Amino acid sequence: MGGTRVRQRGRAVVVLTALALAAGCSDDGGATTAGPGTSAPSTTPAPSSTGTTSSVAPSTSQQGPVKLTVASTVATGIDVPWGLAFLPDQSALVAERDSAKIKRIAGGQVNEVGEVDDVDPSSEGGLLGLAVDPGYPAKPYIYAYYSAGDDNRIARITYQNNKLSDQQVILDGIPQSAVHNGGRLRFGPDGYLYAGTGDGSDRPNSQDDGSLGGKILRITTDGKAAPGNPDGRLWFTKGHRNVQGLAFDGKQLYAAEFGQNTWDELNVITAGTNYGWPAAEGVSGLDGMADPIAQWHTSDASPSGIAFAQGHIFMASLRGERLWAIPVADGKRTGEPQAFFTNQFGRLRTVEAAPDGSLWLTTSNTDGRGGTRDGDDRILRITISR
């Protein structure tokens, strides 16, 4: 995988002081932060009050910035859509966080295919990420990340003839709380399942090698540690606060992470790396801990899902109510992020690259934190041009 910069010494006292002053906030960036909501990104190497920061690699693209257009509304009336995954027939499955229902979208029609058992919804918990087995339909399974009564779990569920059956928990014991549950699932090009978890509102989990909280997990489809994981553990990386976005650019994995009350992050993920939480939030320069390649004030982002397409990571933002497009190549940021649809559709939760080259983008206005609009929540189809 591509490399990532490692923090050097410095600013630890400042970061730790800021964390001590903060009583804590939700993973939607509930605390008030500096900087206007529509601020332009900055490329200075140290934090400022105007959007993204960090060094930028020279651009490898001569095609210029992207343009995004809302081509159509795919579906309306979805109850807190969270996970979204495409099937080989180009239909899609969407998870409703609070109802625990999974619905299939095909040909403009939305139909329920079943309900995931034992889901216990909360402020940010419930039925979260979805992934389709890369061997589907020969291996007719989907995978769901969900909050149960005492923990977060990953289940393998048979999906055939547009119906769910035979739910089997393959991994449990992921720390759970009303907030900071993580929840995103993504199969990698290596065939293994990656899962972003949160610290479960218990910060030490993120640095505890024996905890599944505050980690990116890498597991087999049976829930075992994937070969090549650090020390044979279930986790791939540690030191995360709350990972709800995972996307691959070829073999390179990227992750979006909620900050406490100052900086949200986009990280390049490499095996065994420590991403710093709770000692670090954003670019912090701490020895042995990796810095993000981009960061945002929580008022401008509070990121959930991400997707890769046409040389960009697209990042859906909840509190920021916009879709960010971040140019990347070889594990580096190659230019300035662009913001799209600011305040047009409300809170944005999930973005996925569709088989036809478009993006599907979900709103999250019915999750109890947004102002609902007629038709919410909806899924939008976004086309990309230059």
Legacy VTK file of the C-alpha trace (Angstrom):
# vtk DataFile Version 3.0
C-alpha trace
ASCII
DATASET POLYDATA
POINTS 386 float
0.000 0.000 0.000
1.026 3.617 -0.482
2.946 5.397 2.215
1.768 7.990 4.696
3.565 10.716 6.573
4.353 9.991 10.215
4.024 12.677 12.838
7.196 14.019 14.355
7.520 15.579 17.801
5.643 18.703 18.752
2.252 20.174 19.663
1.371 17.258 21.958
0.745 19.549 24.927
-1.518 21.801 22.856
-3.557 18.885 21.538
-3.941 17.223 24.923
-4.966 20.528 26.496
-7.639 21.024 23.867
-8.971 17.536 24.500
-9.064 18.142 28.226
-11.091 21.312 27.727
-13.637 19.541 25.548
-16.362 17.644 27.373
-16.925 15.570 24.283
-19.223 15.711 21.292
-21.116 13.351 19.069
-19.553 11.843 15.977
-21.534 14.382 13.992
-19.328 17.184 15.301
-21.811 18.666 17.730
-19.444 21.180 19.354
-19.154 24.705 17.983
-15.967 25.280 16.009
-14.235 28.163 14.309
-14.510 28.861 10.610
-17.467 29.597 8.328
-19.419 26.631 6.997
-18.493 27.401 3.391
-14.831 28.167 3.944
-12.370 27.358 1.180
-9.756 24.665 1.825
-6.249 25.706 2.784
-3.059 23.839 1.901
-0.832 25.250 4.623
0.943 22.546 6.629
-0.390 23.621 10.039
-4.015 23.983 11.209
-5.784 27.227 10.387
-9.376 28.422 10.679
-10.274 28.014 7.038
-10.957 24.424 6.085
-8.577 21.681 5.049
-4.928 21.728 5.927
-1.824 19.604 5.304
0.826 19.467 2.668
-0.180 18.691 -0.909
1.749 16.532 -3.341
2.320 17.911 -6.854
-0.668 17.274 -9.080
-0.422 14.269 -11.371
-3.624 15.151 -13.239
-3.882 17.518 -16.186
-7.653 17.167 -16.384
-8.594 19.863 -13.905
-11.329 19.914 -11.275
-14.418 17.757 -11.519
-17.987 18.940 -12.019
-20.880 17.178 -10.337
-24.486 17.258 -11.511
-27.612 15.844 -9.882
-28.928 13.691 -12.735
-31.952 12.226 -10.965
-33.534 11.166 -7.699
-33.212 7.398 -7.383
-35.503 6.927 -4.376
-37.383 8.882 -1.739
-38.974 8.071 1.596
-36.073 5.961 2.937
-35.902 5.816 6.753
-32.389 6.903 7.810
-30.437 5.220 4.981
-26.960 4.155 6.110
-25.338 1.197 4.340
-25.557 1.015 0.532
-24.125 -1.758 -1.645
-24.516 -2.698 -5.303
-25.245 -6.200 -6.603
-23.860 -7.653 -9.850
-27.199 -7.011 -11.599
-26.675 -3.274 -10.851
-29.521 -3.150 -8.348
-28.631 -1.887 -4.875
-29.367 -2.780 -1.281
-29.840 -0.030 1.291
-29.942 -0.418 5.083
-32.359 1.610 7.203
-30.592 2.381 10.459
-33.544 2.538 12.848
-36.018 0.100 11.286
-33.335 -2.596 10.708
-34.868 -3.206 7.278
-32.918 -3.800 4.083
-34.486 -2.606 0.860
-33.653 -3.339 -2.756
-33.654 -0.574 -5.353
-34.061 -1.645 -8.960
-35.631 0.051 -11.957
-36.872 2.938 -9.850
-38.712 0.587 -7.477
-37.976 0.172 -3.756
-38.909 -3.129 -2.119
-38.167 -4.557 1.306
-36.177 -7.818 1.241
-36.006 -8.491 4.969
-35.050 -7.299 8.415
-31.821 -7.860 10.337
-32.379 -9.525 13.713
-31.335 -8.194 17.121
-30.702 -4.593 16.001
-30.870 -2.085 18.855
-31.002 1.455 17.407
-29.765 4.442 19.389
-28.653 7.998 18.738
-26.047 6.753 16.228
-26.348 2.982 16.474
-28.574 0.537 14.635
-28.289 -1.184 11.278
-25.223 0.448 9.735
-22.873 -0.781 6.980
-23.588 -3.293 4.225
-21.273 -5.217 1.896
-21.906 -7.819 -0.796
-19.696 -10.903 -0.966
-17.253 -10.487 -3.894
-18.167 -14.021 -4.938
-21.874 -13.241 -5.232
-24.082 -14.891 -6.507
-22.052 -18.125 -6.299
-21.544 -17.114 -2.665
-24.996 -15.626 -1.969
-24.100 -13.578 1.084
-24.298 -10.024 2.273
-22.631 -8.666 5.406
-24.195 -6.240 7.881
-22.642 -4.211 10.701
-25.165 -3.473 13.437
-25.610 -2.452 17.052
-27.042 -5.104 19.375
-27.900 -4.650 23.053
-24.358 -4.757 24.419
-22.004 -4.597 21.453
-21.630 -3.976 17.732
-21.574 -7.042 15.497
-20.948 -8.170 11.942
-23.279 -10.778 10.496
-23.249 -12.824 7.308
-26.736 -13.173 5.831
-27.884 -15.302 2.926
-29.531 -13.232 0.202
-31.334 -15.192 -2.502
-34.495 -14.623 -4.508
-34.716 -11.099 -3.092
-35.041 -12.383 0.481
-32.825 -12.479 3.549
-32.337 -15.689 5.524
-29.916 -17.558 7.782
-28.299 -14.677 9.681
-25.021 -15.735 11.313
-22.902 -13.504 13.548
-19.281 -13.817 12.405
-17.830 -11.214 14.779
-19.100 -9.627 17.988
-17.608 -7.739 20.916
-17.047 -4.478 19.069
-17.532 -1.671 21.658
-20.939 -0.045 21.430
-22.528 3.079 22.878
-25.149 5.615 21.869
-22.433 7.294 19.759
-19.042 6.412 18.225
-20.025 3.054 16.737
-18.205 3.299 13.409
-20.058 0.949 11.094
-18.747 1.064 7.528
-17.954 -2.188 5.704
-15.887 -2.538 2.528
-14.384 -5.516 0.734
-10.836 -4.913 -0.409
-9.221 -6.048 -3.642
-7.564 -8.768 -1.536
-10.982 -10.325 -0.899
-10.994 -9.523 2.815
-13.638 -7.531 4.668
-12.616 -4.213 6.213
-14.709 -2.595 8.970
-14.391 0.844 10.541
-15.151 0.932 14.265
-15.512 3.701 16.835
-14.057 3.997 20.306
-17.501 3.323 21.824
-17.213 6.587 23.800
-14.283 5.093 25.721
-11.130 6.768 24.407
-8.559 4.238 25.704
-10.108 1.572 23.434
-8.450 3.185 20.439
-4.934 2.481 21.734
-5.768 -0.826 23.451
-4.447 -3.658 21.281
-6.932 -6.017 22.933
-9.984 -3.933 22.045
-11.814 -3.857 18.713
-12.833 -0.228 19.335
-11.212 2.664 17.479
-9.771 0.355 14.834
-10.027 -0.628 11.202
-10.619 -4.376 11.201
-9.545 -6.735 8.416
-11.234 -10.111 8.565
-12.152 -13.163 6.530
-15.742 -13.890 5.570
-15.835 -16.214 8.584
-14.862 -13.406 10.950
-11.284 -14.539 11.531
-8.157 -12.386 11.406
-7.075 -11.980 7.790
-3.570 -13.235 6.940
-0.973 -10.491 7.237
-2.699 -8.521 10.000
-0.331 -7.080 12.636
0.574 -9.845 15.104
-2.312 -11.947 13.817
-4.899 -9.646 15.376
-8.334 -8.846 13.971
-7.415 -5.206 13.462
-5.388 -3.626 10.676
-4.835 -0.143 12.154
-5.526 1.555 15.478
-5.765 5.011 17.041
-9.067 5.996 15.393
-11.912 7.905 17.028
-14.837 6.982 14.794
-14.392 5.623 11.254
-17.505 5.718 9.079
-15.873 6.016 5.656
-13.739 3.444 3.801
-12.770 3.443 0.117
-10.125 1.834 -2.079
-8.181 3.421 -4.926
-6.845 0.231 -6.430
-4.944 -1.397 -3.551
-4.769 1.782 -1.459
-7.294 2.220 1.358
-8.533 5.609 2.590
-10.635 6.315 5.678
-12.717 9.267 6.856
-12.817 9.913 10.583
-14.838 12.155 12.893
-12.848 14.518 15.060
-13.713 15.509 18.611
-14.557 19.185 18.162
-11.852 20.668 15.943
-10.560 18.518 13.058
-12.153 15.799 10.961
-9.732 13.693 8.947
-9.088 11.863 5.693
-6.368 9.272 6.269
-4.276 7.009 4.069
-4.410 3.560 5.661
-1.355 1.313 5.950
-1.042 -1.893 7.957
-0.095 -1.539 11.617
-0.174 2.260 11.634
-1.287 4.256 14.694
-3.479 7.252 13.776
-3.131 8.968 17.121
-6.490 9.229 18.864
-6.957 10.257 21.651
-3.561 12.021 21.844
-3.982 13.586 18.409
-6.799 15.181 16.463
-5.918 16.315 12.956
-2.373 17.241 11.932
-0.505 17.069 15.233
3.112 16.083 14.591
3.288 13.374 17.238
6.110 10.868 17.072
5.082 7.469 15.706
1.557 8.515 14.731
0.339 9.163 11.184
-1.051 12.525 10.126
-4.112 12.832 7.869
-3.654 13.944 4.267
-6.519 16.417 4.719
-8.512 17.841 7.610
-11.618 19.961 8.045
-13.356 21.835 10.808
-16.219 19.723 12.084
-18.665 22.423 10.964
-17.451 21.956 7.377
-17.515 18.166 7.320
-18.360 15.615 10.047
-17.754 12.938 7.423
-19.465 9.594 7.064
-19.249 7.599 3.817
-16.565 7.963 1.153
-16.140 6.554 -2.352
-13.401 6.628 -4.983
-14.030 7.602 -8.614
-12.080 9.410 -11.363
-9.030 10.182 -9.259
-11.012 11.592 -6.329
-12.217 10.540 -2.919
-15.790 11.763 -2.564
-16.748 12.381 1.062
-20.311 12.827 2.339
-20.601 15.312 5.187
-23.309 15.383 7.828
-22.997 18.587 9.802
-21.198 20.202 6.843
-24.127 19.367 4.524
-21.927 19.073 1.447
-20.068 16.551 -0.697
-16.308 16.978 -0.793
-14.190 15.875 -3.756
-10.532 15.325 -2.805
-8.035 14.580 -5.623
-5.699 11.730 -4.693
-3.095 9.481 -6.289
-0.709 6.897 -4.860
-1.798 7.594 -1.295
-1.270 11.356 -1.523
-3.504 14.357 -1.931
-2.796 15.943 -5.315
-4.745 19.189 -5.180
-7.396 21.273 -3.489
-10.632 19.657 -2.282
-13.860 20.989 -3.802
-17.187 21.319 -2.004
-20.469 20.554 -3.799
-24.164 20.930 -2.950
-23.455 22.958 0.192
-26.698 23.284 2.213
-28.784 22.119 -0.758
-29.936 18.707 0.445
-29.192 18.773 4.163
-27.118 16.138 5.914
-25.270 13.727 3.598
-24.473 10.248 4.921
-23.324 7.784 2.272
-21.784 8.019 -1.186
-21.086 5.010 -3.404
-19.654 4.585 -6.897
-22.365 3.028 -9.060
-21.700 0.474 -11.817
-22.575 3.039 -14.520
-19.861 5.457 -13.373
-22.161 7.780 -11.457
-22.320 8.331 -7.703
-25.269 7.506 -5.483
-25.580 9.922 -2.570
-27.903 9.519 0.417
-29.277 12.217 2.676
-29.642 11.722 6.447
-32.257 14.253 7.512
-34.553 11.777 9.285
-31.885 10.690 11.792
-33.075 13.093 14.489
-30.435 15.753 13.840
-31.535 17.317 10.584
-34.449 19.318 9.276
-36.582 17.003 7.168
-37.779 18.018 3.720
-40.473 16.604 1.471
-39.320 13.209 0.204
-36.614 12.669 2.827
-34.610 10.686 3.083
-33.621 10.363 -0.550
-30.944 8.847 -2.759
-29.560 11.083 -5.507
-27.744 10.009 -8.670
-24.744 12.261 -9.357
-22.844 12.360 -12.655
-19.175 13.346 -12.854
-17.631 15.431 -15.627
-14.687 17.772 -16.165
LINES 1 387
386 0 1 2 3 4 5 6 7 8 9 10 11 12 13 14 15 16 17 18 19 20 21 22 23 24 25 26 27 28 29 30 31 32 33 34 35 36 37 38 39 40 41 42 43 44 45 46 47 48 49 50 51 52 53 54 55 56 57 58 59 60 61 62 63 64 65 66 67 68 69 70 71 72 73 74 75 76 77 78 79 80 81 82 83 84 85 86 87 88 89 90 91 92 93 94 95 96 97 98 99 100 101 102 103 104 105 106 107 108 109 110 111 112 113 114 115 116 117 118 119 120 121 122 123 124 125 126 127 128 129 130 131 132 133 134 135 136 137 138 139 140 141 142 143 144 145 146 147 148 149 150 151 152 153 154 155 156 157 158 159 160 161 162 163 164 165 166 167 168 169 170 171 172 173 174 175 176 177 178 179 180 181 182 183 184 185 186 187 188 189 190 191 192 193 194 195 196 197 198 199 200 201 202 203 204 205 206 207 208 209 210 211 212 213 214 215 216 217 218 219 220 221 222 223 224 225 226 227 228 229 230 231 232 233 234 235 236 237 238 239 240 241 242 243 244 245 246 247 248 249 250 251 252 253 254 255 256 257 258 259 260 261 262 263 264 265 266 267 268 269 270 271 272 273 274 275 276 277 278 279 280 281 282 283 284 285 286 287 288 289 290 291 292 293 294 295 296 297 298 299 300 301 302 303 304 305 306 307 308 309 310 311 312 313 314 315 316 317 318 319 320 321 322 323 324 325 326 327 328 329 330 331 332 333 334 335 336 337 338 339 340 341 342 343 344 345 346 347 348 349 350 351 352 353 354 355 356 357 358 359 360 361 362 363 364 365 366 367 368 369 370 371 372 373 374 375 376 377 378 379 380 381 382 383 384 385
